[in-house]
């Protein structure tokens, strides 16, 4: 049964402005350690690709927070929700800490998809209840 749906569209230009204004602190606030490593690797080779990576993760976390019905309040935090990729490239949500405990106690399962273009990143999340 569907517990919740979430969608988000993010303007990559706003992310670029935030990074210009706050530097690495913005990425460090939003990304998990594993995501931060990917962001830095991608950004070192092609800065625009790093920004789009950050924008897709920001968008996916916003969509997830909507789908679970909490928004950005405890136990939902930016860094406790990680968007990883399977070897096939499929994006998956990996939860940590209190958010993981809460999510599992609710009997929930999440599915995510994301996309980006030059100026926008978009994400959709479906959360199912067992």
Residue pairs with C-beta under 8 A, 6 or more apart in sequence:
1 128
1 129
2 126
2 127
2 128
2 129
3 67
3 68
3 69
3 106
3 108
3 127
3 128
3 129
4 66
4 67
4 68
4 69
4 125
4 126
4 127
5 66
5 67
5 124
5 125
5 126
5 127
6 62
6 63
6 64
6 65
6 66
6 67
6 68
6 123
6 124
6 125
6 127
7 63
7 66
7 122
7 123
7 124
7 125
8 59
8 60
8 62
8 63
8 66
8 122
8 123
9 59
9 120
9 121
9 122
10 55
10 56
10 58
10 59
10 62
10 120
10 121
10 122
10 123
11 55
11 119
11 120
12 51
12 52
12 55
12 116
12 118
12 119
12 120
12 121
13 119
15 26
15 51
15 54
15 55
15 58
15 121
16 51
18 26
19 26
19 27
19 51
19 54
26 54
27 36
27 39
27 54
28 36
29 78
29 79
30 54
30 57
30 58
30 61
30 78
30 79
31 39
31 54
31 57
31 78
31 79
32 79
32 80
32 81
32 82
32 96
34 82
34 84
35 57
35 82
35 83
35 84
38 53
39 50
39 53
39 54
39 57
40 50
42 49
42 50
42 53
43 49
43 50
43 51
43 53
44 50
52 116
52 121
55 116
55 120
55 121
56 83
56 114
56 115
56 116
56 121
56 123
57 83
58 121
59 114
59 121
59 122
59 123
60 83
60 91
60 93
60 112
60 114
60 123
60 125
61 78
61 81
61 83
62 72
62 123
63 112
63 123
63 124
63 125
64 76
64 81
64 93
64 110
64 112
64 125
64 127
65 71
65 72
65 76
65 81
66 125
67 110
67 125
67 126
67 127
68 76
68 103
68 108
68 110
68 127
70 76
72 78
74 98
75 97
75 98
75 99
75 101
75 102
76 99
77 97
77 99
79 96
80 95
80 96
80 97
80 98
80 99
80 100
81 93
81 95
81 96
81 99
82 93
82 94
82 95
82 96
83 91
83 92
83 93
83 94
83 112
83 114
84 91
84 92
84 93
84 94
85 91
85 92
86 92
91 112
91 113
91 114
92 112
93 110
93 112
93 125
95 103
103 110
106 129
107 129
107 130
108 127
108 128
108 129
108 130
109 127
109 128
109 129
109 130
110 125
110 126
110 127
110 128
111 125
111 126
111 127
111 128
112 123
112 124
112 125
113 123
113 124
114 121
114 122
114 123
114 124
115 121
115 122
115 123
116 122
